[in-house]
Amino acid sequence: MEFSLALTLPRDEQTVPLARHIIRNAMEQVGVEETCVDDLELALSEACTNVLVHSGPGDRYVVRLDLEDRLGLIRVIDVGRGFDSARLQAGGTLPEDERGRGLGVMQALVDRVDFTARPEAGTIVTLEKVVTYRDEALMVGRRPEV
């Protein structure tokens, strides 16, 4: 079974908790284990906040959740100017820095973080995590009885 959900949201700070709530609820409803939900929800929050702070022009962004068997994918897509993700990933932050820890937080919570920069068309942040499900979950693969 596959599950997919897409939200097109106004680029406004009030949409971050809304996106978190909807994505969290969707994952819970299909039976994703709570620890996986927590990790993906926090990583999503960081990715959405980056859109608000760094994406430049554009009045909306898209949050997409895809659950495919044991893989959870969240994509945050903005329509801003794009940016040099290699430079972002190369630069480190110090513990006392007030900003700039989002990438490290995302990397600590998910298995893979990928940035696809599209100059003058925005950036796609992909968060990928192997997910586990509760035994009674809708998404748990069941073999037909013989």
LINDAJO-V610224 format. One record per residue. N is the residue number from 1. RES is the residue in one small letter. PHI is phi in whole degrees, 0 to 359 (999 if undefined). OMEGA is omega as a letter, one per 20 degrees, with the letter a starting at -180 (NA if undefined). NEAR is the number of other C-alpha atoms within 8 Angstrom. Layout:
N&RES&PHI&OMEGA&NEAR  N&RES&PHI&OMEGA&NEAR
//
This chain:
1&m&999&r&6  2&e&239&a&8  3&f&227&a&8  4&s&219&a&8  5&l&214&r&7  6&a&229&r&8  7&l&239&r&8  8&t&253&a&8  9&l&238&r&9  10&p&292&a&8  11&r&282&a&11  12&d&213&a&7  13&e&299&r&7  14&q&289&a&6  15&t&278&a&10  16&v&297&r&11  17&p&296&r&8  18&l&295&r&8  19&a&299&r&10  20&r&302&a&12  21&h&298&a&8  22&i&294&a&8  23&i&294&r&10  24&r&300&a&11  25&n&300&r&8  26&a&298&a&8  27&m&296&r&10  28&e&297&a&11  29&q&295&r&7  30&v&268&r&9  31&g&97&r&12  32&v&295&r&14  33&e&304&a&11  34&e&302&a&7  35&t&295&r&6  36&c&293&r&10  37&v&300&a&12  38&d&301&a&9  39&d&297&a&10  40&l&293&r&13  41&e&296&a&11  42&l&291&r&11  43&a&298&r&13  44&l&300&r&12  45&s&302&r&11  46&e&296&a&12  47&a&295&r&12  48&c&295&r&10  49&t&298&r&10  50&n&300&r&10  51&v&300&a&11  52&l&296&a&10  53&v&272&a&7  54&h&247&a&6  55&s&282&r&16  56&g&82&a&7  57&p&295&a&7  58&g&126&a&10  59&d&252&r&6  60&r&209&r&10  61&y&210&a&14  62&v&240&r&12  63&v&243&a&13  64&r&234&r&12  65&l&247&r&13  66&d&230&r&11  67&l&245&a&11  68&e&232&a&9  69&d&53&a&9  70&r&257&a&8  71&l&243&r&10  72&g&253&r&12  73&l&237&r&12  74&i&238&r&13  75&r&240&r&12  76&v&245&a&14  77&i&240&r&11  78&d&250&a&14  79&v&246&a&14  80&g&279&a&12  81&r&270&a&13  82&g&78&r&13  83&f&202&a&10  84&d&276&a&7  85&s&290&r&9  86&a&297&r&6  87&r&295&r&7  88&l&297&a&7  89&q&290&a&8  90&a&285&a&6  91&g&283&r&6  92&g&260&r&5  93&t&238&r&7  94&l&265&a&5  95&p&304&a&4  96&e&276&r&4  97&d&295&r&8  98&e&278&a&5  99&r&229&r&5  100&g&94&a&7  101&r&265&a&9  102&g&301&a&10  103&l&297&r&9  104&g&298&r&7  105&v&296&r&10  106&m&300&a&14  107&q&296&r&10  108&a&286&a&7  109&l&263&a&10  110&v&237&a&13  111&d&281&a&10  112&r&209&r&9  113&v&240&a&11  114&d&228&r&8  115&f&247&r&9  116&t&244&a&8  117&a&271&r&11  118&r&240&a&10  119&p&311&a&9  120&e&63&r&8  121&a&232&r&10  122&g&109&a&15  123&t&224&r&17  124&i&247&r&12  125&v&258&r&12  126&t&250&r&12  127&l&248&a&16  128&e&236&a&12  129&k&213&r&11  130&v&288&a&8  131&v&248&r&10  132&t&244&a&8  133&y&236&r&10  134&r&295&a&9  135&d&303&a&5  136&e&269&a&6  137&a&292&r&10  138&l&300&a&6  139&m&277&a&10  140&v&293&r&10  141&g&294&r&6  142&r&240&r&4  143&r&277&r&4  144&p&296&r&4  145&e&287&a&3  146&v&261&NA&2
//
